[in-house]
Amino acid sequence: MSERDVFEYALLRVVPRVERGECFNAGVLVYCRAQSFVMVRTHLDEAKLRALDPEADVAGVRAALGAVEGVCAGGAAAGQAARDDAGRRFRWLIAPRSTVVQPGPVHTGLTADPRAEVERLLDLLVR
C-alpha cells in the first residue's frame, strides 16, 4: 500500500439568490499540506443555475469561478495572493463570504494522489 497523506477539501457552491439560500455544487477545492498541493476544478451546470434563477448572470458566475481558479493557481492570476503558499491560498478561498460563489464546509480524508482526488470528488459531488 502506498503512503497516504491527509487532505482537506471544500465544495464551491453557487447561490444565485443569496436571500433564498438555494444552492448547488459547482466545484471542489483540494489542499494537501504534506505535498504543498492546492487545486480547484469547477463545472457550472447552467440548467441548474437557470432553474434556481432564470435571470441569473451566467457570465458573472463563470467569472467568479474563474477568480477562484486564478487564486488557487497562484502566479500573476492570483493578484496579492500570488506570493502566498498553497495553504494560505486554500485558507483564503475557504473563508466564508456572502457572494454568488461560496465555499462549503471543509472535510478531510487520506489520499496518495491529491490530483486524482480532485477529479474523483468533482465526478462524485459536482457533475
FISE-885870 format. One record per residue: x, y, z of N, C-alpha, C, O in turn. Coordinates in pm, whole numbers, padded with zeros to 5 digits, always signed. Layout:
// residues N
XYZXYZXYZXYZ ...
//
This chain:
// residues 127
+00085-00118+00000+00000+00000+00000+00089+00124+00000+00185+00131+00076 +00059+00220-00083+00137+00342-00089+00102+00433+00030-00006+00423+00087 +00195+00520+00064+00172+00612+00174+00065+00712+00136+00062+00763+00024 -00023+00739+00230-00130+00834+00205-00114+00954+00297-00068+00942+00410 -00151+01069+00245-00142+01194+00319-00281+01247+00349-00376+01219+00276 -00291+01324+00455-00416+01392+00488-00439+01502+00385-00347+01573+00346 -00564+01514+00342-00602+01625+00255-00730+01686+00309-00805+01623+00383 -00754+01810+00268-00876+01880+00303-00944+01922+00174-00878+01949+00074 -01076+01927+00178-01147+01975+00060-01273+02050+00100-01330+02028+00206 -01313+02139+00013-01438+02213+00029-01504+02222-00108-01438+02239-00210 -01634+02211-00107-01710+02230-00230-01733+02378-00253-01746+02455-00158 -01738+02418-00377-01778+02554-00413-01924+02548-00452-01964+02469-00538 -02002+02630-00388-02146+02631-00412-02186+02758-00485-02134+02866-00459 -02279+02743-00577-02337+02859-00644-02469+02887-00575-02556+02800-00564 -02483+03010-00529-02604+03057-00460-02656+03175-00541-02622+03290-00513 -02740+03148-00642-02782+03254-00735-02853+03371-00667-02836+03486-00706 -02933+03339-00566-03005+03444-00492-02979+03420-00344-03045+03337-00281 -02884+03492-00291-02838+03471-00154-02955+03476-00056-02957+03401+00042 -03050+03563-00080-03163+03578+00014-03249+03451+00021-03318+03430+00121 -03246+03367-00083-03325+03244-00081-03248+03126-00023-03308+03032+00028 -03116+03130-00031-03033+03024+00027-03024+02897-00055-02959+02801-00011 -03087+02892-00171-03079+02773-00256-02942+02768-00322-02888+02871-00363 -02886+02647-00334-02752+02637-00392-02733+02502-00460-02812+02409-00443 -02625+02495-00538-02581+02368-00596-02430+02371-00607-02370+02478-00611 -02369+02255-00612-02224+02243-00617-02172+02272-00759-02228+02226-00858 -02063+02351-00764-02006+02386-00894-01855+02373-00896-01791+02414-00993 -01798+02315-00793-01653+02298-00792-01606+02232-00665-01680+02220-00567 -01480+02191-00667-01418+02131-00549-01276+02185-00538-01203+02193-00636 -01240+02221-00417-01109+02277-00384-01039+02179-00292-01092+02146-00186 -00920+02132-00331-00847+02031-00253-00711+02086-00211-00640+02149-00291 -00676+02062-00085-00546+02105-00031-00482+01989+00043-00547+01922+00123 -00354+01965+00014-00276+01862+00083-00146+01928+00132-00055+01954+00053 -00140+01954+00261-00023+02024+00318+00106+01948+00294+00207+02008+00258 +00105+01815+00315+00226+01734+00302+00289+01744+00164+00410+01729+00149 +00207+01770+00063+00256+01779-00074+00254+01923-00128+00276+01944-00247 +00228+02020-00041+00217+02161-00083+00130+02174-00208+00164+02241-00305 +00016+02107-00202-00073+02096-00318-00204+02167-00290-00264+02148-00185 -00246+02249-00383-00380+02306-00380-00429+02312-00525-00356+02353-00615 -00553+02272-00545-00609+02269-00680-00761+02282-00672-00824+02232-00578 -00817+02348-00769-00962+02358-00779-01002+02313-00918-00931+02336-01016 -01117+02250-00925-01180+02217-01054-01325+02261-01043-01390+02240-00941 -01374+02322-01149-01512+02370-01148-01590+02312-01265-01534+02271-01367 -01720+02310-01246-01812+02265-01351-01945+02335-01326-02015+02303-01229 -01980+02429-01411-02104+02503-01394-02215+02440-01476-02207+02433-01599 -02318+02394-01409-02437+02338-01474-02536+02453-01495-02609+02492-01404 -02536+02506-01616-02620+02622-01646-02769+02591-01630-02846+02680-01593 -02810+02468-01657-02952+02432-01640-02993+02444-01493-03101+02495-01464 -02909+02398-01401-02939+02411-01258-02944+02559-01219-03032+02602-01144 -02847+02635-01270-02843+02777-01238-02971+02846-01282-03030+02922-01205 -03013+02820-01404-03134+02885-01457-03261+02832-01389-03361+02903-01381 -03258+02708-01341-03374+02655-01268-03393+02730-01136-03506+02754-01093 -03283+02766-01071-03293+02840-00945-03315+02989-00966-03376+03056-00883 -03266+03041-01078-03283+03183-01109-03279+03202-01260-03171+03212-01319 -03395+03208-01323-03400+03223-01470-03327+03347-01521-03289+03352-01638 -03308+03446-01436-03241+03569-01478-03096+03576-01427-03037+03683-01423 -03041+03463-01390-02904+03460-01335-02802+03512-01435-02817+03496-01557 -02700+03574-01383-02589+03626-01463-02487+03514-01482-02395+03499-01403 -02505+03435-01588-02419+03319-01613-02274+03363-01629-02183+03301-01574 -02252+03469-01704-02115+03518-01725-02052+03562-01592-01933+03540-01570 -02131+03624-01506-02082+03666-01375-02044+03548-01287-01943+03553-01217 -02125+03442-01290-02095+03322-01212-01968+03257-01266-01881+03215-01189 -01957+03248-01398-01834+03192-01458-01711+03274-01418-01605+03219-01390 -01726+03407-01416-01615+03494-01377-01577+03471-01230-01458+03470-01197 -01675+03453-01143-01647+03428-01002-01574+03295-00984-01480+03285-00906 -01618+03192-01057-01549+03062-01050-01408+03076-01107-01314+03016-01055 -01393+03153-01214-01261+03176-01272-01167+03248-01176-01047+03221-01173 -01222+03340-01097-01140+03411-00998-01088+03314-00893-00972+03325-00851 -01170+03220-00851-01125+03117-00755-01013+03035-00818-00912+03006-00753 -01031+02997-00944-00927+02920-01013-00797+02998-01020-00689+02941-01003 -00805+03129-01046-00686+03212-01055-00610+03221-00924-00488+03208-00922 -00683+03243-00814-00618+03250-00683-00558+03116-00647-00446+03109-00595 -00630+03010-00674-00581+02876-00642-00451+02844-00716-00360+02785-00659 -00444+02884-00842-00327+02854-00925-00204+02933-00884-00091+02892-00911 -00224+03047-00819-00110+03132-00784-00061+03206-00907-00135+03219-01005 +00060+03256-00903+00114+03331-01016+00041+03462-01034-00030+03507-00944 +00056+03522-01149+00000+03654-01177-00152+03657-01162-00208+03760-01123 -00220+03547-01194-00366+03543-01186-00417+03552-01043-00536+03577-01021 -00330+03531-00944-00372+03530-00804-00372+03667-00741-00417+03682-00627 -00323+03766-00810-00319+03900-00751-00230+03902-00628-00118+03851-00632 -00279+03961-00520-00200+03971-00397-00167+03834-00338-00067+03820-00268 -00248+03735-00366-00224+03601-00312-00112+03528-00384-00075+03418-00344 -00057+03587-00490+00046+03521-00570+00167+03480-00487+00230+03378-00515 +00199+03559-00385+00316+03529-00301+00286+03429-00191+00378+03380-00125 +00158+03398-00170+00120+03307-00062+00145+03163-00100+00141+03125-00217 +00173+03081+00002+00191+02938-00023+00054+02872-00043-00050+02936-00027 +00056+02746-00079-00069+02672-00109-00167+02676+00007-00287+02695-00013 -00117+02659+00128-00204+02658+00245-00273+02790+00269-00392+02792+00300 -00201+02900+00255-00262+03031+00275-00365+03061+00166-00469+03120+00194 -00338+03020+00043-00437+03040-00064-00563+02958-00035-00674+03006-00053 -00545+02832+00010-00660+02748+00043-00742+02814+00154-00864+02824+00142 -00677+02858+00261-00748+02919+00374-00822+03045+00329-00934+03071+00375 -00762+03123+00241-00829+03243+00193-00953+03204+00111-01058+03267+00124 -00940+03102+00030-01051+03061-00057-01167+02998+00020-01281+03006-00026 -01141+02936+00134-01250+02872+00210-01311+02966+00313-01405+02927+00383 -01262+03088+00323-01319+03184+00417-01464+03212+00377-01493+03232+00260 -01554+03214+00475-01695+03240+00443-01714+03376+00377-01648+03474+00413 -01803+03380+00281-01837+03505+00215-01982+03498+00167-02036+03389+00145 -02042+03612+00151-02180+03619+00107-02183+03669-00036-02216+03784-00063 -02149+03580-00127-02149+03611-00270-02219+03499-00344-02268+03405-00282 -02223+03509-00473-02288+03406-00554-02212+03274-00549-02273+03167-00553 -02078+03279-00540-01998+03157-00525-01944+03154-00383-01870+03242-00341 -01983+03049-00309-01946+03037-00168-01879+02904-00141-01916+02803-00201 -01779+02902-00051-01720+02774-00012-01810+02704+00088-01874+02768+00172 -01815+02572+00080-01887+02494+00179-01795+02459+00293-01681+02507+00298 -01841+02376+00386-01757+02335+00498-01638+02251+00450-01642+02189+00344 -01533+02250+00529-01412+02174+00497-01426+02032+00551-01470+02011+00665 -01388+01936+00469-01387+01795+00506-01244+01743+00489-01163+01806+00422 -01214+01629+00549-01079+01572+00539-01084+01429+00492-01189+01363+00495 -00970+01381+00448-00957+01242+00405-00810+01208+00391-00723+01288+00426 -00783+01088+00341-00647+01042+00315-00636+01010+00167-00728+00954+00107 -00523+01045+00108-00502+01016-00033-00354+00998-00065-00269+01059-00001 -00326+00915-00161-00190+00900-00213-00169+00993-00332-00056+01021-00370 -00279+01042-00390-00271+01124-00511-00376+01236-00504-00489+01216-00547 -00339+01353-00451-00438+01459-00438-00496+01506-00571-00612+01546-00578 -00416+01502-00678-00468+01543-00810-00582+01450-00853-00683+01497-00905 -00566+01321-00833-00672+01226-00865-00793+01247-00774-00907+01226-00816 -00768+01288-00650-00877+01313-00555-00965+01427-00604-01087+01422-00588 -00905+01529-00662-00982+01641-00717-01080+01590-00821-01198+01625-00817 -01032+01509-00912-01119+01456-01019-01226+01363-00963-01342+01368-01006 -01189+01278-00866-01285+01186-00806-01398+01263-00737-01516+01231-00755 -01361+01364-00660-01462+01442-00588-01548+01524-00684-01668+01540-00661 -01488+01577-00790-01565+01652-00889-01671+01561-00952-01786+01601-00966 -01631+01440-00990-01726+01346-01050-01833+01304-00950-01950+01292-00986 -01793+01280-00825-01885+01230-00723-01982+01336-00673-02100+01307-00651 -01935+01458-00653-02013+01558-00582-02059+01678-00664-02144+01756-00619 -02005+01694-00784-02039+01813-00862-02110+01778-00993-02216+01834-01022 -02055+01690-01069-02112+01660-01202-02238+01577-01192-02298+01543-01295 
//
